[in-house]
């Protein structure tokens, strides 16, 4: 089921530049949903495949991959991030790759 909140999250995730990441919390804030980081995770899980969202550019606080290290999802996210030139070490990305979404995105009020 599509909602305005999910649509806002999906729009925000689409704006993460190639070669950068953003945290679940930053996505929630930029989408106008501060404090709703878990909703971002849900939105990515239920997103229709046809949206082709760059879900792998979304990481947890501390620039950490949230999937368990032994999981297929962790390996896939790491692979995709590395393909964009992002260094992944011990399940974390280099801090310098974290996007400042407030600076990148302009959102009229």
C-alpha positions as CSV (number, residue, x, y, z in Angstrom):
1,X,0.0,0.0,0.0
2,X,1.4,3.3,-1.1
3,X,1.2,6.2,1.4
4,X,2.5,9.8,1.3
5,X,5.2,8.9,3.8
6,X,6.4,6.0,1.7
7,X,6.4,8.1,-1.4
8,X,8.5,10.8,0.4
9,X,11.0,8.3,1.5
10,X,11.3,6.7,-1.9
11,X,11.8,10.2,-3.5
12,X,14.5,11.0,-1.0
13,X,16.4,7.7,-1.4
14,X,16.4,8.3,-5.2
15,X,18.4,11.5,-4.6
16,X,21.4,9.9,-2.8
17,X,24.2,10.6,-5.2
18,X,26.2,7.7,-6.7
19,X,29.3,7.0,-4.6
20,X,27.7,8.3,-1.4
21,X,25.5,6.9,1.4
22,X,22.9,8.3,3.8
23,X,21.6,7.0,7.1
24,X,18.1,5.9,7.8
25,X,17.7,8.8,10.1
26,X,18.9,11.3,7.6
27,X,16.5,9.9,5.0
28,X,13.6,10.2,7.5
29,X,14.5,13.8,8.4
30,X,14.8,14.9,4.8
31,X,11.5,13.2,3.9
32,X,9.8,15.2,6.6
33,X,9.6,12.3,9.0
34,X,12.1,13.0,11.8
35,X,12.5,10.2,14.2
36,X,11.0,7.6,11.8
37,X,14.2,5.8,10.8
38,X,12.6,2.5,11.1
39,X,9.9,3.5,8.7
40,X,12.7,4.1,6.2
41,X,13.7,0.5,6.6
42,X,10.1,-0.6,6.1
43,X,9.7,1.6,3.1
44,X,12.7,0.0,1.4
45,X,11.5,-3.4,2.2
46,X,8.1,-2.9,0.6
47,X,9.2,-0.7,-2.3
48,X,8.1,-2.1,-5.7
49,X,11.1,-3.5,-7.6
50,X,10.1,-1.4,-10.6
51,X,11.2,1.7,-8.6
52,X,14.8,0.5,-8.8
53,X,15.7,2.4,-5.7
54,X,19.4,2.5,-4.7
55,X,18.6,0.8,-1.4
56,X,22.2,-0.2,-0.9
57,X,23.1,3.5,-0.4
58,X,21.2,3.6,2.9
59,X,23.1,2.6,6.0
60,X,22.6,2.7,9.8
61,X,24.0,5.2,12.2
62,X,27.8,5.0,12.3
63,X,27.8,4.3,8.5
64,X,27.2,0.6,9.3
65,X,25.5,-2.0,7.1
66,X,22.6,-3.3,9.1
67,X,22.3,-6.8,7.6
68,X,24.1,-9.6,9.4
69,X,27.6,-10.1,8.0
70,X,26.9,-13.7,7.0
71,X,23.8,-12.8,5.1
72,X,23.3,-12.6,1.3
73,X,22.0,-9.0,1.7
74,X,25.1,-7.9,3.5
75,X,27.3,-9.3,0.7
76,X,25.1,-7.7,-2.0
77,X,25.1,-4.3,-0.3
78,X,28.9,-4.4,0.1
79,X,29.4,-5.5,-3.5
80,X,27.1,-2.7,-4.8
81,X,28.8,0.0,-2.6
82,X,32.3,-1.1,-3.7
83,X,31.2,-1.0,-7.3
84,X,30.5,2.7,-6.8
85,X,33.9,3.2,-5.3
86,X,32.9,3.2,-1.7
87,X,35.3,1.5,0.7
88,X,33.6,-1.0,2.9
89,X,35.6,-2.4,5.9
90,X,34.2,-4.6,8.6
91,X,30.7,-3.8,7.6
92,X,31.1,0.0,7.7
93,X,31.6,2.5,5.0
94,X,34.1,5.3,5.1
95,X,32.6,8.3,6.8
96,X,33.6,10.7,4.0
97,X,31.0,8.9,1.8
98,X,28.1,9.9,3.9
99,X,25.9,12.4,2.0
100,X,24.8,15.6,3.6
101,X,21.3,15.4,2.3
102,X,20.4,18.9,3.6
103,X,23.1,20.3,1.4
104,X,22.3,18.1,-1.6
105,X,18.6,18.3,-1.6
106,X,16.5,21.4,-1.7
107,X,13.0,20.9,-0.3
108,X,10.6,23.9,-0.5
109,X,8.6,24.5,2.6
